[in-house]
Amino acid sequence: MTDQGIHIFKPTIRSLLPKEFYKKFNFLDKIKLSFRFLWGGYLLYYLAIDGKIIGYCFLKHNWFGKYKFLNKNDWLINPYYVYEEYRGNGYAQQIIEYMLKSQSGKNGKIFAVVKDDNIISKFILSKLGFIRVGYATEGFYHSLTNIKTSLIVMTI
């Protein structure tokens, strides 16, 4: 997708993650993440303006049943992110809309998880047709702090 210098794309294997995101992980986590992209059903979409990546959206297939609240054919949006200086311009909505269009016609439902206090994300997802269906209390740990998180589950 291209509009006024805006470009949404799936990266090549070589350029999978931007350095500023990737450097947060240790070597073993980098290997695990690469495996998930290559064989584990992870999709990644970047949002760039004039060649600079300003956001991303992960879409994960639940083939292996990692997320107990999903069926094996379901997909999970988690996480999506727009760098702070670019927020408030509709970019998060654009990248999620693009991702939803790319998944149109495929099996399984699409779910998203969001922290209860993230009012903006809940609003964006609601604008896109997502409705709240419950809470996820299993399987969500912040990768840098290893703190367990309870998240709202929404689906379209």
Secondary structure, DSSP 8 states (H G I E B T S, - for coil): -EETTEEEE---GGG-S-HHHHTTS-HHHHHHHHHHHHHS-EEEEEEEETTEEEEEEEEEE-TT--STTS-TT-EEEEEEEE-GGGTTSSHHHHHHHHHHHHHTT-SS-EEEEE-TT-HHHHHHHHHTT-EEEEEE-SS-B-TTT--B--EEEEE-
